[in-house]
Amino acid sequence: MTTRTLVITSSILGENGQSKGLAEHFIAQAQGRDGVEVTHRDLVANALPHLELAELGSWQVTADKRSAEQRELAARSDELIDELMAHDVVVLAVPMYNFGIPSQLKAWFDRVMRAGVTFRYTEKGPQSLVEAKRAVILAARGGQYAGTEKDTQTPHLKLMLGMMGITEVDTVFAEGLNMGEGTRAAALKEARQAIDGLADRL
């Protein structure tokens, strides 16, 4: 059986980004295993615009009644959701910017978290519509925040994934990357070892 893995990067530092480096390590480890297919989406190289009313409105119109502009706008979300649904594992390589996620990644979530498609509202509350998927968060931070109130990023990511139905989430932290060369080297080594273990489980 093939495990299809979608790796999403969002570092504005490109090849110099530590989260991008963790993603590349994951890809290298995963691609060397039988039965694993990897798709990489770079949200900086292929940036999405901020979600605006016209695009949001295009989702509220049935496909047969959309104007040409609405079809083009709705296609952004449709493509991203189709890609998400076609994969078994979603890997989010996430730098921390001002204690939050990059706006590029938020723009992706704004399009895949779509009411009526990946979740829906019911009389009993929200209901998830995405099934049988796992996620991995590769978190790169300059400071050390995991497990503290300053880490608002991890709960936010898990909340959004869980809203869609992705509740099996592994997290790899590479922290203290701006706290001296020794701390940085140790953190990256530990993170890569954790990634190796996750790749073995694909």
Buried (B, 14 or more C-beta within 10 A) or exposed (E): EEBBBBBBBBBBEEEEBBBBBBBBBBBEBBEEEEEBBBEBBBBBEEEBEEBEEEBBEBBEEEEEEBEEEBEEBBEBBBEBBEBBBEBBBBBBBBBBBEEEBBBBBBBBBBBBBBEEBBBEEEEEEEEBBBEEBBBBBBBBBBBBBBEEEEBBBBEBBBEBBBBBBBBEBBBBBBBBBEBEEEBBEEBBEBBBEBBEEBBEEB
